[in-house]
Amino acid sequence: MRIVIIDGHTLNPGDLSWAPLRALGEVDFYPRSAPEQVVDRCKDAQVIITNKIRFQADLLAQLPHLRYIAISATGYDHIDLTACKERGIRVTNVAGYSTQSVAQHCFALLLNISNAVEKHHQSVLAGHWSKQPDFSYSLQPLQELAGKTMGIFGFGKIGQALAKIALGFDMRVIAHHKHPQRDAMEGVTFVAQERLFQQSDVLSLHVPLNAQTKGVINKKTLALMKPNAILINTGRGGLIVEEDLAIALKNQQIQAAALDVLSQEPPLADHILFGLPNCIITPHHAWASVAARQRLINSLAEQISHFKQGEAQPYLV
């Protein structure tokens, strides 16, 4: 069985082993592939592992040996599922591999805002502490999270993991979710969407990007939020109308935003949110801890093994 990993650099830049996959067949690894390179690299593959490469009907028609696409991520909107079904091509994704890592990153972003860790570190290195008349100083008021309200928009596995951390900080936790009875958790109160925006001191986004959620953070919903509110997005950049958020941050309509995703990735160098002092941005790596990426490789290997043996596969989409 020939397996082609067509864009594997973000999954494994070299610090992990491909051994679980190499044990299943002949593996060709490509860190990145330009659109014009995909057909040539995949033409003899029975299995393709992809993260972000788009596989649409015209491309699939040029891959006669392809029987299975394994997505090394959770989202699968870049795959033409109808065309795959017509051609008898199986498609799977992987869910849950990065739950703890993403929840942890949310709090890393939040703590950097509430305690200004990096700002104070740089201040110390610049010699400011050495020149102080007192043993202690702060560049801004430090915020205690206990007693504040964590609002979670979308209460799947990541939202639930985030809630547990927030409860550990003695925060009040509210959430908006499609299935409040199914996913009830002690200490979490489910509220309507508008009330979530109004009551949250910290609002963290964990809903999928679809027609209903695209641009859900916009001029209207930002106007509902508290002036001291902190917005966190580790989900999808398209959940936010970035022009509206930039205006809200510049006008101090909300306190701050912490983003791990943007609507275009990689972003343009002059992105509208770059350089705002109350906006922290990280490069879509909340998912990418070593442990999470190893779980992802292991899950891919497990699913391909099921496929090879003709067995039922988890995460079939």
C-alpha positions as CSV (number, residue, x, y, z in Angstrom):
1,M,0.0,0.0,0.0
2,R,1.4,3.4,-1.0
3,I,0.8,6.2,1.4
4,V,1.5,9.8,0.5
5,I,1.8,12.5,3.3
6,I,1.3,15.5,1.1
7,D,1.7,18.4,3.5
8,G,3.1,17.0,6.7
9,H,5.4,19.7,8.0
10,T,3.1,21.2,10.6
11,L,2.2,17.8,11.9
12,N,5.8,16.6,12.2
13,P,8.5,19.2,11.5
14,G,11.1,16.6,12.4
15,D,10.7,16.1,16.2
16,L,8.5,13.0,15.9
17,S,8.8,9.6,14.2
18,W,6.7,8.5,11.2
19,A,7.4,4.8,12.2
20,P,3.7,4.0,13.1
21,L,2.8,5.0,9.5
22,R,5.8,3.4,7.8
23,A,4.9,0.1,9.4
24,L,1.7,0.1,7.2
25,G,3.2,0.5,3.8
26,E,5.4,2.5,1.5
27,V,5.3,6.1,2.7
28,D,6.3,9.2,0.7
29,F,6.6,12.3,2.9
30,Y,6.3,15.9,1.6
31,P,6.6,18.8,4.0
32,R,4.6,21.0,1.7
33,S,3.1,20.7,-1.8
34,A,2.1,23.4,-4.3
35,P,-1.2,22.8,-6.1
36,E,0.5,22.0,-9.3
37,Q,2.6,19.3,-7.6
38,V,-0.2,17.3,-6.0
39,V,-1.3,15.1,-9.0
40,D,2.3,14.0,-9.8
41,R,3.0,13.2,-6.1
42,C,-0.2,11.4,-5.5
43,K,-0.9,9.7,-8.8
44,D,0.1,6.2,-7.6
45,A,-1.2,6.5,-4.0
46,Q,-3.9,4.4,-2.5
47,V,-3.9,6.5,0.7
48,I,-3.3,10.2,1.1
49,I,-2.7,12.0,4.4
50,T,-3.5,15.7,4.1
51,N,-4.0,18.6,6.4
52,K,-4.9,21.6,4.3
53,I,-4.5,20.6,0.6
54,R,-7.9,20.9,-1.2
55,F,-9.1,17.8,-2.9
56,Q,-11.9,18.7,-5.2
57,A,-13.7,16.8,-8.0
58,D,-11.3,17.8,-10.8
59,L,-8.2,16.8,-8.8
60,L,-9.8,13.5,-7.6
61,A,-10.5,12.5,-11.2
62,Q,-6.8,12.5,-11.8
63,L,-6.0,10.1,-9.0
64,P,-7.4,6.7,-10.3
65,H,-5.7,4.6,-7.5
66,L,-6.9,6.7,-4.6
67,R,-9.1,4.8,-2.1
68,Y,-8.7,6.7,1.1
69,I,-8.1,10.3,2.3
70,A,-7.0,10.6,5.9
71,I,-7.3,14.2,7.2
72,S,-4.6,15.0,9.8
73,A,-7.0,17.5,11.5
74,T,-10.6,17.7,12.6
75,G,-12.0,20.1,9.9
76,Y,-12.8,18.6,6.5
77,D,-14.3,21.5,4.5
78,H,-11.4,21.4,2.0
79,I,-12.5,17.9,0.8
80,D,-15.2,17.4,-1.8
81,L,-17.1,14.7,0.1
82,T,-19.7,14.2,-2.7
83,A,-17.0,13.5,-5.3
84,C,-15.3,11.2,-2.9
85,K,-18.5,9.2,-2.3
86,E,-19.1,9.0,-6.1
87,R,-15.6,7.6,-6.6
88,G,-15.7,5.2,-3.6
89,I,-13.0,7.1,-1.7
90,R,-13.2,6.9,2.1
91,V,-12.5,10.1,4.1
92,T,-11.7,10.2,7.8
93,N,-10.7,13.0,10.2
94,V,-9.3,12.9,13.7
95,A,-11.1,14.5,16.6
96,G,-10.1,15.0,20.2
97,Y,-6.4,14.8,19.8
98,S,-5.7,18.4,20.9
99,T,-8.4,19.0,23.5
100,Q,-6.1,19.5,26.5
101,S,-3.5,21.4,24.4
102,V,-6.1,23.9,23.1
103,A,-7.7,24.4,26.5
104,Q,-4.2,25.0,28.0
105,H,-3.4,27.5,25.3
106,C,-6.6,29.5,26.0
107,F,-5.4,30.0,29.6
108,A,-1.9,30.8,28.5
109,L,-3.3,33.6,26.5
110,L,-5.6,34.7,29.3
111,L,-2.9,34.7,31.9
112,N,-0.6,36.7,29.7
113,I,-3.3,39.4,29.6
114,S,-4.3,39.3,33.2
115,N,-0.8,39.2,34.6
116,A,1.2,40.8,31.7
117,V,3.9,38.1,32.1
118,E,5.9,38.8,29.0
119,K,5.6,42.6,29.3
120,H,7.0,42.5,32.8
121,H,9.8,40.0,31.8
122,Q,10.9,42.4,29.1
123,S,10.7,45.3,31.5
124,V,13.0,43.5,33.9
125,L,15.5,42.7,31.2
126,A,15.5,46.3,30.1
127,G,16.7,47.3,33.5
128,H,13.5,48.9,34.9
129,W,13.4,46.8,38.1
130,S,17.0,47.6,38.8
131,K,16.2,51.3,38.8
132,Q,13.1,51.0,41.0
133,P,13.0,52.6,44.4
134,D,10.8,49.8,45.7
135,F,11.2,46.0,45.7
136,S,8.1,45.6,43.5
137,Y,6.3,47.4,40.7
138,S,3.6,46.7,38.1
139,L,3.2,48.1,34.6
140,Q,-0.5,47.7,34.7
141,P,-3.1,46.5,37.3
142,L,-2.9,42.8,37.7
143,Q,-6.2,40.9,37.5
144,E,-7.4,38.0,39.7
145,L,-9.5,35.5,37.8
146,A,-11.3,34.1,40.8
147,G,-14.9,35.3,40.8
148,K,-14.9,36.5,37.2
149,T,-17.2,34.9,34.7
150,M,-15.8,32.6,32.0
151,G,-18.2,32.4,29.0
152,I,-17.7,29.5,26.7
153,F,-19.4,29.7,23.3
154,G,-19.7,26.0,22.2
155,F,-19.4,23.3,24.8
156,G,-17.8,20.4,23.0
157,K,-14.8,18.5,24.3
158,I,-12.5,21.6,24.2
159,G,-15.1,23.8,25.8
160,Q,-15.6,21.2,28.5
161,A,-11.9,21.0,29.2
162,L,-11.7,24.7,29.4
163,A,-14.6,24.8,31.9
164,K,-12.7,22.4,34.2
165,I,-9.7,24.7,34.2
166,A,-11.8,27.8,34.8
167,L,-13.6,26.1,37.7
168,G,-10.2,25.3,39.2
169,F,-9.4,29.0,39.1
170,D,-12.7,29.6,41.1
171,M,-14.3,31.3,38.1
172,R,-18.0,31.4,37.5
173,V,-18.6,29.4,34.2
174,I,-21.5,30.0,31.8
175,A,-21.8,28.5,28.3
176,H,-24.0,28.5,25.3
177,H,-24.5,25.1,23.6
178,K,-26.8,23.2,21.3
179,H,-27.0,20.3,23.7
180,P,-27.1,21.6,27.3
181,Q,-28.9,18.6,28.8
182,R,-26.6,16.0,27.1
183,D,-23.4,17.8,28.1
184,A,-24.4,19.1,31.5
185,M,-21.5,19.7,33.9
186,E,-21.5,20.5,37.6
187,G,-20.7,24.2,38.1
188,V,-21.6,25.2,34.5
189,T,-24.7,27.3,33.8
190,F,-26.1,27.3,30.2
191,V,-27.5,30.6,29.0
192,A,-28.8,32.1,25.8
193,Q,-26.3,33.5,23.3
194,E,-27.1,37.1,24.0
195,R,-26.7,36.7,27.7
196,L,-23.4,34.9,27.2
197,F,-22.0,38.0,25.5
198,Q,-23.4,40.3,28.1
199,Q,-22.3,38.5,31.2
200,S,-18.8,37.2,30.3
201,D,-15.7,38.8,31.6
202,V,-13.8,36.3,29.4
203,L,-15.5,35.0,26.3
204,S,-13.8,32.0,24.6
205,L,-15.0,30.7,21.2
206,H,-15.3,27.0,20.6
207,V,-18.1,26.6,17.9
208,P,-17.4,25.2,14.4
209,L,-17.3,27.7,11.5
210,N,-20.5,27.4,9.4
211,A,-23.1,29.6,7.9
212,Q,-24.7,30.2,11.3
213,T,-21.5,31.1,13.1
214,K,-19.5,33.0,10.5
215,G,-18.9,36.5,11.7
216,V,-20.8,35.9,14.9
217,I,-18.4,38.3,16.6
218,N,-19.3,41.6,15.0
219,K,-20.2,45.2,15.7
220,K,-23.5,44.2,17.1
221,T,-22.3,41.4,19.4
222,L,-19.2,43.3,20.5
223,A,-21.6,46.1,21.6
224,L,-23.2,43.6,24.0
225,M,-19.9,42.8,25.8
226,K,-18.5,44.4,29.0
227,P,-15.9,47.1,28.7
228,N,-13.5,44.9,30.7
229,A,-14.2,41.8,28.6
230,I,-11.5,39.6,27.1
231,L,-12.2,37.8,23.9
232,I,-10.3,34.5,23.2
233,N,-10.5,32.7,19.8
234,T,-8.7,29.4,19.3
235,G,-11.4,28.1,17.0
236,R,-11.6,29.6,13.5
237,G,-10.7,33.1,12.3
238,G,-13.9,33.4,10.4
239,L,-16.0,33.5,13.6
240,I,-14.9,37.2,13.9
241,V,-15.4,40.2,11.7
242,E,-11.9,41.4,12.2
243,E,-12.5,45.0,11.0
244,D,-15.2,45.3,13.7
245,L,-12.9,43.8,16.4
246,A,-10.1,46.2,15.5
247,I,-12.5,49.2,15.9
248,A,-13.7,47.8,19.3
249,L,-10.2,47.3,20.5
250,K,-9.0,50.8,19.4
251,N,-12.0,52.4,21.1
252,Q,-11.5,50.2,24.2
253,Q,-15.0,48.9,23.8
254,I,-13.6,45.7,25.2
255,Q,-10.4,45.3,27.2
256,A,-8.5,42.9,25.0
257,A,-8.5,40.0,22.5
258,A,-6.3,37.0,22.3
259,L,-6.3,35.1,19.0
260,D,-4.7,31.9,17.8
261,V,-6.5,32.0,14.5
262,L,-7.2,34.6,11.8
263,S,-9.5,34.6,8.8
264,Q,-6.6,34.3,6.4
265,E,-3.7,32.1,7.3
266,P,-0.9,33.0,6.9
267,P,-2.1,36.6,7.2
268,L,-0.9,39.6,5.3
269,A,2.0,41.5,6.9
270,D,-0.2,44.6,7.4
271,H,-3.2,42.7,9.0
272,I,-5.6,45.1,10.6
273,L,-5.1,43.6,14.1
274,F,-1.3,43.7,14.1
275,G,0.3,46.2,16.4
276,L,-2.8,46.8,18.6
277,P,-1.5,46.9,22.2
278,N,-4.5,45.1,23.5
279,C,-4.5,42.2,21.0
280,I,-2.3,39.1,21.4
281,I,-1.9,36.9,18.4
282,T,-0.3,33.5,18.1
283,P,0.2,31.5,14.9
284,H,-2.6,28.9,15.0
285,H,-0.5,26.5,17.1
286,A,-2.8,25.9,20.1
287,W,-3.3,22.4,18.8
288,A,0.4,21.7,18.1
289,S,1.9,20.4,21.4
290,V,4.3,17.5,21.0
291,A,1.8,15.2,22.9
292,A,-1.1,16.3,20.7
293,R,0.8,15.8,17.4
294,Q,1.9,12.3,18.6
295,R,-1.7,11.4,19.4
296,L,-2.6,12.6,15.9
297,I,0.1,10.4,14.2
298,N,-1.0,7.4,16.3
299,S,-4.6,7.9,15.4
300,L,-3.8,8.2,11.7
301,A,-1.9,5.0,11.8
302,E,-4.7,3.3,13.7
303,Q,-7.3,4.4,11.1
304,I,-5.1,3.4,8.1
305,S,-4.6,0.0,9.8
306,H,-8.4,-0.5,10.0
307,F,-8.7,0.5,6.4
308,K,-5.9,-1.9,5.4
309,Q,-7.6,-4.8,7.3
310,G,-11.0,-3.9,5.9
311,E,-12.3,-3.0,9.3
312,A,-14.7,-0.3,10.4
313,Q,-13.0,3.1,10.9
314,P,-13.7,5.6,13.6
315,Y,-14.1,9.2,12.5
316,L,-15.5,8.3,9.1
317,V,-16.9,11.4,7.5
